[in-house]
């Protein structure tokens, strides 16, 4: 089986987190910026544990200071997506990193990103949509600014709103105003939960914020009744196995619960989160899942169809991509 050639849908990818380390190092050299030793000797990102990962992530973002930087970044990320067989992807974007929350600046960054996405789609056939995310550890007030940026620019490219960052900072209910604002604007909703917090954090995301999808959500496995509820309610989990294992949420692939979720009928997708940070690719994730759980092409096709049905895009895009996956609507 050629894992790279399988048509794929990826719903959980941070644009800045997908930046190849060589790309960030190159920008730093161009701008004369000292990033303070965030790279290993082999050029990969260097960090220890989740808290340090967030610091290194934010340090890498300090060289992404202009719309042109994000245009180049988007092209680099989508080139990698195409090489891994992605036909449709959604990426998390934060106004906090694109214009520091200023709506006018955000529009400029967004124009550069969408220009690059259109160029990549014409070149490689990868369709990209954007999900605006607020940063949880930046607090509820700053989240309102991000939600305002999302609401003002929703349309063909910006299709969703979510929350990322430190899952242990504050309560998800504190961000309800921002999610209500995004919902009223017509945006689809997702939230990072159930990675570091337990099943209760996933319940909070679903019940307090009204999200249709949950980023990660894997610690729901600790509550079998809640897993059944997720399946019954059709809540979609954006699962990133390699990320979970790299950060120590689970110790190894055989102990990751993705196969259990699949067997119990939970809607789910496979994503890479921040792939260069976790030394992974989407094709690599598929290979490890096939080795570990004996998944074949039929399983991957089923999961990609689930993912496409949970995507935040318009119906015409969904139908076209489902047809590529062999599913008629």
Order of alpha helices (4+ residues) and beta strands (2+ residues): beta-alpha-alpha-alpha-beta-alpha-beta-alpha-beta-alpha-beta-alpha-beta-alpha-beta-alpha-alpha-beta-alpha-alpha-alpha
